[in-house]
Amino acid sequence: MSVRRSDPRALDEAVEVLADRKDEWAALLIPDRISLLRRCVDGYLRCAPQIVAAGCQAKRLNPRSPAAGEEWMSGPVPVIRNLRLLVESLSRIHRDGYLALPDDTVRRTPTGELAVRVFPADSLERFMYPGTRIDVWMQPDVDEAGVRGMAGAAYRADRRVEGRVALVLGAGNVASIGPMDVLHKLFVENQVVVLKMHPVNDYLGPLLERGFKALIDAGFLRVVYGDAQEGQHLVHNPAVDEVHMTGSTAVHDRIVWGDTSEEQALRRATGVPKVAKRFTSELGCVTPTIVVPGHWSDGELQYQAENVATMVAHSASCTCTSAKLLITWRGWPQRRRFLEAIAAILSKHPPRHAYYPGAAGQYDRFLGAYPQSRRLDRASGDTMACATIYDIDPSLAVDLAFREEAWSPILAETAIDAAGEAEFLDSAVRFCNERIFGTLSAGMIVQPATYRRLGNHLDRAVADLRYGTVAVNHWTAVGFGLVVAPWGAYPGHTLEDVGSGIGAVHNTLMLERTLKSVLWGPFRTSPKPPWFITHRRAHTVGRRMAAFEASPEWWRLPGIAIAAARP
């Protein structure tokens, strides 16, 4: 893999420009910020087809096939939506002097937690995502009066902001992560940004520079290139005030604590990190999905099998939101049928190019560790077929599939013994919180009839899951892609024990002291969501959704609806 590189002088010049402009950015008036954002909406929409084409080429996808839909819906669509939502938030602050939350958005959950309903915001969003809602839960010490003062917190008149330079170490897998991390630092945390592209997808850098040309021309953003060497150079530049990264805990610890295990141990023992700057991060997770047992119809079982298969197969499963582990009840009569339905769908999904370095090695390592592993198709060369590892013993004290991300298209499953549904649910939540690595996001699948039957017991289970995003019936990536809610690990990690990371991004309502986001979706909807891997018009829907997010108007909906209704 060839790596684009910015030489040390170019790196330092980029930081120098930003350091000179950081105070200007901190004092920049809201109308000027809105103007920059609107120009970026136009610029990114123009670049969107090239961004998708470049991603398809790198991942060996046919840009005219439904497979290209994943590049649309994980690339330009959320970035353009992020830009537009920031315009809307800043416009409300400019008009009213603050970001007011409507009375009916602040509520108590069934278990008593204070939450803010952030989605849907209007009838267009209700039409686009029927039955979907997102509540952002606040930390326990926040009262109702306090939460209303936290929306738009970065722009409160009583908050004096000093200019700062942030370094964003971009992700190499999903095309929207780096750009949206940049937008968060600029417009939510009020910092100028140098973005170092990841070597895996540095081909996107020139396109991102075109899309964000307004910010670059104004001197508030710089895009640079390189690998760990260039990253370390930037991290230790004294003019860089803080760092944000997306990646793994191993890379995080090498940056923060040292290159070798010996250096890391010594620094941890003395409490002296190698990097003393504020350091935020998003570091992945063995994403679990709890399957709450019920009496499912054939159509419901097939729909949820497609839902889970999508969580596994999207982007060759090289994402932190990919479903890594199903948790089922061993006594569920439909368990085996459901697992085989998922395998049947995955077996029809073509093998994927192992585009991310190390993915093929993890794939072989995981499948070699379990005698019951099953490849669902033949693969050749540097491709990976979807695979399953079912019936992992949940009593194992240490298990690979519980502690590491497979980072390849493998779905693991473990079945828990319990006397009934409620006991299973308690055990599954405890298993997620105590046995599985990470606190970024977790999923749950539950039939409405089962929810009504379990009632408060299920609400308590959702409340008890210690994850930054909990998605019920939706893939957790939907919470990422809708952008409005904070995205990050459950609070409480430290540099010494960083887990899934520290801090959160997105959060276009600029809420503070948040605990987690809870996303609720329908158990079954028609037409099927366009991000499903079985949707035959995903690429068409994705292209039209990008235009809609740039300018959401009712007249655009028929074109999206017609394409979506032909699955």
ROLO-417115 format. One record per residue (C-alpha): residue in one letter; x, y negated, z negated. Coordinates in steps of 0.5 Angstrom, whole numbers. Last residue first. Layout:
<ronus>
 rest     X     Y     Z
    a     X     Y     Z
...
</ronus>
This chain:
<ronus>
 rest     X     Y     Z
    p   -72     7     6
    r   -77     3    10
    a   -80    -2     5
    a   -74    -5     4
    a   -73    -8    11
    i   -80   -10    11
    a   -80   -13     4
    i   -73   -17     6
    g   -76   -20    12
    p   -83   -22     8
    l   -79   -25     3
    r   -76   -31     6
    w   -82   -35     7
    w   -82   -35    -1
    e   -76   -39    -1
    p   -70   -37    -5
    s   -64   -41    -2
    a   -57   -38    -3
    e   -60   -32    -6
    f   -65   -31     0
    a   -59   -31     5
    a   -55   -26     1
    m   -61   -22     0
    r   -62   -22     8
    r   -55   -19     8
    g   -57   -14     3
    v   -63   -11     6
    t   -60   -10    12
    h   -54    -6     9
    a   -59    -2     5
    r   -64     0    10
    r   -63     8    10
    h   -64     8     2
    t   -61    14    -1
    i   -55    11    -4
    f   -60     7    -8
    w   -58    -1    -8
    p   -64    -2    -4
    p   -69    -1   -10
    k   -74     5    -8
    p   -81     2    -5
    s   -84     3    -9
    t   -82     3   -17
    r   -81     9   -22
    f   -79     8   -29
    p   -80     1   -29
    g   -74    -3   -31
    w   -72    -6   -38
    l   -65    -9   -39
    v   -62   -11   -46
    s   -56   -16   -47
    k   -52   -16   -53
    l   -50   -20   -59
    t   -50   -27   -57
    r   -46   -32   -61
    e   -47   -37   -55
    l   -51   -38   -49
    m   -49   -41   -43
    l   -55   -41   -39
    t   -51   -38   -33
    n   -48   -32   -38
    h   -43   -29   -33
    v   -37   -27   -37
    a   -36   -24   -44
    g   -31   -24   -49
    i   -26   -19   -52
    g   -25   -12   -48
    s   -28    -5   -48
    g   -23    -2   -53
    v   -19    -8   -55
    d   -16    -5   -62
    e   -10    -9   -64
    l   -13   -15   -59
    t   -19   -15   -63
    h   -26   -12   -61
    g   -32   -14   -65
    p   -37   -16   -60
    y   -40   -11   -55
    a   -36   -11   -49
    g   -38   -16   -43
    w   -43   -19   -39
    p   -47   -25   -41
    a   -54   -25   -38
    v   -56   -29   -32
    v   -51   -25   -27
    l   -57   -21   -24
    g   -51   -17   -21
    f   -48   -15   -28
    g   -55   -13   -31
    v   -57    -9   -25
    a   -50    -5   -26
    t   -53    -2   -32
    w   -57     2   -27
    h   -64     1   -29
    n   -69     6   -33
    v   -67     2   -40
    a   -60    -1   -39
    v   -56    -3   -45
    t   -51    -8   -44
    g   -46   -10   -49
    y   -46    -4   -52
    r   -47    -2   -60
    l   -54     2   -59
    d   -58     2   -65
    a   -63    -3   -62
    v   -64     1   -56
    a   -65     7   -61
    r   -70     3   -66
    d   -74     1   -60
    l   -75     9   -59
    h   -77    10   -66
    n   -82     4   -66
    g   -86     8   -60
    l   -84    15   -59
    r   -91    17   -56
    r   -91    10   -52
    y   -84    11   -50
    t   -85    18   -48
    a   -91    16   -44
    p   -87    11   -41
    q   -82    16   -38
    v   -75    14   -41
    i   -68    14   -38
    m   -63    10   -42
    g   -56     7   -40
    a   -50     4   -43
    s   -45    -1   -42
    l   -39    -4   -45
    t   -38    -1   -51
    g   -32     4   -50
    f   -30    11   -51
    i   -35    16   -53
    r   -36    20   -60
    e   -38    15   -65
    n   -43    10   -61
    c   -45    15   -56
    f   -46    21   -60
    r   -50    17   -65
    v   -55    14   -60
    a   -56    22   -58
    s   -57    24   -65
    d   -62    19   -66
    l   -65    21   -59
    f   -65    28   -60
    e   -68    28   -67
    a   -74    24   -64
    e   -75    29   -58
    g   -75    35   -62
    a   -71    40   -67
    a   -64    38   -63
    d   -59    41   -59
    i   -55    36   -55
    a   -53    37   -48
    t   -47    35   -45
    e   -46    32   -38
    a   -41    30   -33
    l   -42    26   -26
    i   -35    26   -22
    p   -34    21   -16
    s   -28    18   -19
    w   -25    14   -24
    a   -26    20   -29
    e   -26    15   -35
    e   -23    17   -41
    r   -25    19   -48
    f   -32    23   -47
    a   -30    27   -41
    l   -23    29   -44
    d   -26    32   -50
    v   -23    31   -57
    a   -27    34   -63
    l   -31    39   -58
    s   -38    39   -61
    p   -42    37   -55
    d   -39    43   -51
    i   -39    40   -44
    d   -45    44   -40
    y   -45    40   -33
    i   -38    38   -30
    t   -41    35   -23
    a   -37    33   -16
    c   -38    28   -11
    a   -33    29    -5
    m   -26    26    -5
    t   -23    24     1
    d   -15    23     2
    g   -14    29     7
    s   -20    33     7
    a   -27    34     3
    r   -32    40     3
    d   -38    38    -1
    l   -41    39    -8
    r   -35    40   -12
    r   -37    44   -18
    s   -33    44   -25
    q   -35    50   -29
    p   -28    52   -31
    y   -26    45   -33
    a   -20    41   -34
    g   -18    42   -26
    l   -24    38   -24
    f   -22    32   -29
    r   -14    32   -27
    d   -16    33   -19
    y   -21    27   -20
    q   -16    23   -24
    g   -10    24   -19
    a   -15    22   -13
    a   -17    16   -17
    g   -10    14   -18
    p    -9     8   -13
    y   -17     6   -11
    y   -19     7    -4
    a   -20    15    -5
    h   -24    15     1
    r   -31    18     0
    p   -34    25     1
    p   -41    24     5
    h   -47    24     0
    k   -51    30     2
    s   -48    34    -4
    l   -50    28    -9
    i   -57    29    -7
    a   -57    36    -9
    a   -53    35   -15
    i   -58    30   -18
    a   -64    35   -17
    e   -60    41   -20
    l   -59    37   -26
    f   -66    35   -26
    r   -68    42   -25
    r   -64    44   -31
    r   -67    39   -36
    q   -74    40   -34
    p   -76    45   -40
    w   -72    40   -45
    g   -69    44   -51
    r   -62    42   -49
    w   -63    35   -50
    t   -59    31   -45
    i   -53    26   -45
    l   -51    24   -38
    l   -44    22   -38
    k   -40    18   -33
    a   -45    13   -30
    s   -41     8   -26
    t   -41     1   -29
    c   -34     1   -30
    t   -33     2   -22
    c   -29     7   -18
    s   -35    11   -17
    a   -33    12   -10
    s   -36     5    -9
    h   -43     8   -11
    a   -43    15   -12
    v   -45    16   -19
    m   -50    11   -21
    t   -53    12   -14
    a   -54    20   -16
    v   -57    17   -23
    n   -63    13   -19
    e   -63    19   -14
    a   -65    24   -19
    q   -69    19   -23
    y   -74    18   -16
    q   -74    26   -15
    l   -76    27   -22
    e   -81    22   -22
    g   -84    25   -15
    d   -84    32   -18
    s   -88    29   -24
    w   -84    29   -31
    h   -86    31   -38
    g   -81    28   -42
    p   -74    28   -45
    v   -70    22   -46
    v   -64    22   -41
    i   -59    18   -45
    t   -54    15   -40
    p   -47    14   -42
    t   -41     9   -39
    v   -34    12   -41
    c   -32     4   -41
    g   -29    -1   -38
    l   -24    -6   -40
    e   -27   -13   -39
    s   -22   -18   -42
    t   -21   -25   -46
    f   -14   -27   -48
    r   -13   -33   -52
    k    -5   -34   -52
    a     0   -31   -57
    v     3   -26   -51
    k     8   -21   -54
    p     4   -20   -60
    v     7   -21   -67
    g     3   -17   -72
    t     9   -14   -75
    a     7    -7   -74
    r     3    -8   -67
    r    10   -11   -65
    l    14    -5   -67
    a     9     0   -64
    q     8    -4   -57
    e    16    -4   -56
    e    16     3   -57
    s    11     5   -53
    t    14     1   -47
    d    12    -6   -43
    g    10   -10   -49
    w     4   -12   -54
    v     0   -17   -50
    i     1   -15   -42
    r     3    -7   -43
    d    -4    -7   -48
    h    -8   -10   -43
    v    -5    -5   -37
    a    -7     1   -42
    t   -14    -2   -44
    s   -16    -2   -37
    g   -18    -7   -32
    t   -21   -14   -32
    m   -17   -20   -34
    h   -18   -27   -37
    v   -12   -31   -40
    e   -11   -37   -43
    d    -7   -44   -44
    v    -2   -43   -37
    a     2   -49   -38
    p     8   -45   -41
    n     8   -40   -36
    h     8   -33   -39
    v     2   -30   -36
    l     4   -33   -29
    h    11   -29   -29
    q     7   -23   -32
    g     2   -23   -26
    e     7   -24   -21
    q    11   -18   -23
    a     5   -14   -25
    d     3   -15   -17
    g     2   -21   -13
    y    -2   -26   -10
    v    -5   -33   -11
    v   -11   -37   -11
    r   -12   -44   -14
    l   -18   -47   -17
    f   -19   -55   -19
    g   -15   -58   -14
    a   -21   -62   -11
    d   -19   -58    -4
    i   -19   -51    -8
    l   -26   -53   -11
    a   -29   -55    -4
    k   -25   -49    -1
    f   -29   -44    -5
    g   -31   -39     1
    r   -25   -41     5
    e   -21   -39    -1
    l   -25   -33    -2
    l   -24   -31     5
    p   -16   -31     4
    g   -16   -27    -2
    l   -21   -22     0
    y   -15   -18     3
    d   -12   -18    -4
    n   -16   -12    -5
    v   -12    -7    -8
    p    -6   -12   -10
    h   -11   -15   -15
    m   -12   -23   -13
    k    -9   -28   -18
    l   -14   -33   -20
    v   -11   -40   -22
    v   -17   -43   -26
    v   -19   -50   -28
    q   -23   -50   -35
    n   -30   -52   -37
    e   -32   -45   -41
    v   -38   -45   -37
    f   -37   -48   -31
    l   -29   -47   -29
    k   -28   -40   -33
    h   -35   -37   -31
    l   -34   -39   -24
    v   -27   -36   -24
    d   -30   -29   -27
    m   -35   -29   -22
    p   -30   -30   -16
    g   -26   -24   -19
    i   -31   -19   -20
    s   -35   -20   -14
    a   -31   -16    -9
    v   -31   -10   -14
    n   -25    -5   -14
    g   -19    -9   -15
    a   -20   -14   -21
    g   -17   -21   -22
    l   -12   -23   -27
    v   -16   -30   -28
    l   -11   -35   -31
    a   -14   -41   -35
    v   -11   -48   -35
    r   -14   -52   -40
    g   -17   -60   -41
    e   -20   -62   -47
    v   -27   -61   -49
    r   -31   -66   -54
    r   -38   -63   -56
    d   -43   -68   -58
    a   -46   -69   -52
    r   -47   -61   -51
    y   -45   -59   -44
    a   -41   -52   -46
    a   -47   -51   -50
    g   -52   -50   -44
    a   -57   -46   -48
    m   -54   -46   -56
    g   -59   -51   -59
    r   -65   -47   -58
    v   -61   -41   -61
    g   -60   -45   -67
    a   -67   -47   -69
    e   -69   -39   -68
    d   -64   -37   -73
    v   -57   -34   -71
    d   -53   -30   -77
    p   -56   -24   -74
    q   -52   -25   -67
    m   -57   -26   -61
    w   -60   -21   -57
    v   -61   -23   -49
    d   -67   -20   -46
    i   -67   -18   -39
    r   -74   -16   -35
    t   -75   -12   -29
    g   -82    -9   -28
    p   -82   -12   -20
    y   -75   -14   -18
    m   -76   -19   -12
    f   -83   -21   -14
    r   -82   -22   -21
    e   -76   -26   -19
    l   -80   -30   -14
    s   -85   -31   -20
    d   -80   -35   -24
    a   -75   -34   -29
    p   -75   -26   -30
    f   -70   -26   -33
    v   -67   -30   -39
    r   -72   -27   -45
    v   -68   -30   -51
    a   -67   -25   -57
    l   -68   -25   -65
    e   -68   -18   -67
    g   -74   -16   -71
    t   -74    -9   -69
    p   -80   -10   -64
    t   -76   -16   -61
    r   -77   -23   -64
    r   -78   -28   -59
    v   -75   -34   -55
    t   -77   -35   -48
    d   -84   -37   -49
    d   -82   -44   -52
    p   -78   -45   -45
    l   -71   -46   -47
    a   -68   -53   -46
    l   -62   -54   -43
    y   -60   -61   -45
    g   -59   -68   -42
    d   -66   -67   -39
    r   -64   -69   -32
    h   -57   -67   -32
    i   -58   -61   -36
    r   -63   -58   -32
    s   -59   -60   -25
    l   -53   -56   -29
    s   -57   -50   -30
    e   -60   -50   -23
    v   -53   -51   -20
    l   -50   -45   -24
    l   -56   -41   -22
    r   -54   -42   -15
    l   -47   -41   -16
    n   -48   -34   -19
    r   -53   -32   -14
    i   -48   -33    -9
    v   -43   -29   -12
    p   -48   -24   -14
    v   -50   -23    -6
    p   -43   -24    -4
    g   -40   -17    -7
    s   -44   -12   -10
    m   -50   -12    -6
    w   -47   -13     1
    e   -41    -8     0
    e   -46    -3    -3
    g   -50    -4     3
    a   -45    -2     8
    a   -46     5     6
    p   -53     4    10
    s   -49     4    16
    r   -47    -2    21
    p   -41    -4    17
    n   -39     4    17
    l   -35     5    11
    r   -27     6    11
    k   -26     3     4
    a   -21    -2     6
    q   -25    -3    13
    c   -32    -4     9
    g   -29    -9     4
    a   -26   -13    10
    a   -33   -13    14
    v   -37   -15     7
    i   -32   -21     6
    q   -33   -22    14
    p   -40   -22    13
    a   -40   -27     7
    c   -36   -32     9
    r   -41   -37    12
    l   -45   -35     5
    y   -39   -37     1
    g   -38   -44     4
    d   -45   -46     4
    v   -46   -44    -4
    c   -39   -47    -5
    r   -41   -53    -2
    r   -47   -53    -7
    l   -42   -52   -13
    l   -38   -57   -11
    s   -44   -62   -11
    i   -47   -59   -17
    r   -40   -61   -21
    d   -40   -68   -18
    p   -47   -69   -21
    i   -45   -66   -27
    l   -39   -71   -28
    l   -32   -69   -29
    a   -29   -70   -35
    a   -26   -63   -36
    w   -24   -63   -29
    e   -20   -69   -29
    d   -17   -67   -36
    k   -15   -60   -32
    r   -12   -64   -26
    d    -5   -64   -27
    a    -5   -57   -30
    l    -8   -55   -24
    v    -3   -57   -19
    e     3   -55   -24
    v     0   -48   -24
    a     0   -47   -17
    e     7   -50   -16
    d     9   -45   -21
    l     6   -39   -17
    a     9   -42   -11
    r    16   -43   -14
    p    15   -35   -16
    d    14   -33    -9
    s     7   -31    -8
    r     6   -24    -6
    r     2   -20    -1
    v     2   -12    -3
    s     3    -7     2
    m     0     0     0
</ronus>
